[in-house]
Amino acid sequence: MGITLDESGAQAVIGLEGVVDISSATELKTLLLRALHCGKKVRVSYDGATDLDVTAVQLLWAAERKANKAGVGFSFAGPARAELSVALGEAGLLQFLIADS
């Protein structure tokens, strides 16, 4: 499991690796908030993620809503693994599967 934040480029990129679950929720929340407050567009890359539990999905959903309200760009980069696509689709979160270029 790993969560990273790279603020060195034009965007703040949060990278998700391996299993992202309740045990990493505090770290994910901290990095999402930091990214949202850095003044750059936020991009979440989940191409290295093998599993996102409901806690991770809730945090991503809340961060996207906060970004939209603040007028901060927020996008996802993939591709998502098949199991993530199924889980997010069943949760009604298809916007998480639409990756920006």
C-alpha positions in Angstrom: 0.0 0.0 0.0 1.2 3.4 -0.8 -0.2 6.9 -1.2 2.0 9.7 -2.6 1.6 13.3 -3.4 3.7 15.0 -6.1 3.3 18.8 -6.2 6.3 19.5 -8.3 4.5 19.8 -11.7 1.6 21.9 -12.9 -0.8 19.6 -11.1 -0.9 18.0 -7.7 -0.9 14.3 -8.4 -2.0 11.8 -5.8 -0.8 8.3 -6.6 -2.6 5.3 -5.2 -0.7 1.9 -5.0 -1.9 -1.5 -3.8 -4.7 -1.8 -1.3 -6.1 1.5 -0.1 -8.4 0.9 2.8 -9.3 2.1 6.3 -5.8 1.6 7.6 -4.6 4.3 5.1 -7.6 6.6 5.4 -5.9 9.2 7.6 -3.0 9.4 5.2 -5.3 9.6 2.2 -7.4 12.3 3.8 -4.3 14.4 4.8 -2.8 14.2 1.3 -6.1 15.0 -0.4 -6.6 18.1 1.8 -3.0 19.2 1.2 -3.5 18.8 -2.6 -6.7 20.7 -2.6 -5.1 23.6 -0.7 -2.0 23.9 -2.9 -3.7 26.0 -5.5 -3.2 23.5 -8.4 -5.5 21.2 -10.3 -5.7 17.8 -8.4 -5.3 14.6 -10.3 -5.7 11.2 -8.7 -3.9 8.3 -10.3 -5.2 4.9 -9.4 -3.5 2.8 -12.0 -1.3 1.1 -9.3 -4.2 0.5 -7.0 -5.4 -3.1 -6.6 -8.3 -2.4 -4.2 -10.1 0.6 -2.8 -12.4 0.0 0.1 -15.5 2.1 0.9 -13.5 4.4 3.1 -11.2 5.3 0.2 -14.1 5.8 -2.2 -15.9 8.1 0.3 -12.7 10.2 0.7 -12.3 10.5 -3.0 -15.9 11.4 -3.5 -15.8 14.0 -0.7 -12.5 15.5 -2.2 -14.1 15.8 -5.6 -17.1 17.6 -4.2 -14.9 19.9 -2.2 -12.8 20.7 -5.3 -15.9 21.4 -7.4 -17.4 23.7 -4.7 -14.0 25.6 -4.5 -13.6 25.7 -8.3 -10.5 23.6 -8.2 -9.9 21.2 -11.0 -10.1 17.5 -9.9 -9.7 14.5 -12.2 -8.8 10.9 -12.3 -6.1 9.1 -14.2 -6.2 5.5 -15.0 -6.6 3.0 -16.4 -8.5 1.3 -13.6 -8.0 -2.4 -13.0 -11.1 -4.4 -13.9 -12.0 -5.1 -10.3 -11.9 -1.4 -9.4 -14.0 -0.6 -12.4 -16.7 -3.1 -11.4 -16.7 -1.9 -7.7 -16.9 1.8 -8.7 -19.5 1.2 -11.3 -21.7 -0.8 -8.9 -21.3 2.0 -6.3 -22.6 4.5 -8.9 -19.3 6.3 -9.1 -18.8 6.1 -12.9 -17.2 9.5 -12.9 -14.2 8.0 -11.2 -13.6 5.8 -14.2 -13.5 8.6 -16.7 -9.9 9.5 -16.8 -8.7 12.8 -18.2 -5.8 13.0 -20.6 
